[in-house]
Amino acid sequence: MTPDTPLTPAEDDEVLAAELALGLLDGAVAEAAVARLSQDPGFARAVRGWQERLAGLAEGLTPVMAPARARQAIRERLGHARPPLANDPTARPAWWRGPAGWLAGLLAVAATVALLWQPGQPGPEAPMAPGAPVYQAQLSGADAVLQAAARIEGRDVRIALESGAAPEGRDWEVWWIGSEDATPVSMGVMPRDGEMRMTLPEGMEPSPLVRLALSDEPAGGSPTGQATGPVVAIAGLTAL
């Protein structure tokens, strides 16, 4: 088959099933494909087959956070966040060195697949297990104007900016530093009001060794998946 060879009806169905399994459809096309699941057993089997194959890709992978910019875009599309102020990203010297950007991006994509298809993955509203450990951290800027409070109960994380919002066109990005030599992992862009809430993925275990940091980034977060601006606040977790 060459690129110019038209697809057969069966091949068209297979492509549609794959696109539905990957969540690539939207609008009327997505609605029609979903409705077809209950009417066409063969199409439903094809979709399940793609779901199982995609789930298999996630086996053995270590989930990591997707870049804050990607999560911000998803939250905006879902109506869960407001777009940040527009601004041209301004590169600044990195405050730590880590793996190459493409590797971080690849791991982020792998993590997204893993989180989407891992059976039993707790959602954002998963209840805290009885007796789960509780940690907190108070992040303060050098001039004490910037204040942010974090609280972790089990795997539920809440971080709120108490004062000292980022300048116009900039955002504070939250980072998880698992140990002294660990590569920081983005947790997202600090909202200017309200609180950030998320569920820690497997592999990110809270402990007194963990530190949370805020870096100064372009609006929407680091474009590279790694911090590009200076650290403006950092604090370790304290067990309660």
PyMOL commands that set and color helices and strands:
alter all, ss='L'
color gray80, all
select helices_A, chain A and resi 9-22+27-37+41-58+68-77+101-117
alter helices_A, ss='H'
color red, helices_A
select strands_A, chain A and resi 134-140+147-153+156-163+170-177+185-189+195-199+211-218+231-236+238-239
alter strands_A, ss='S'
color yellow, strands_A
deselect
rebuild
show_as cartoon
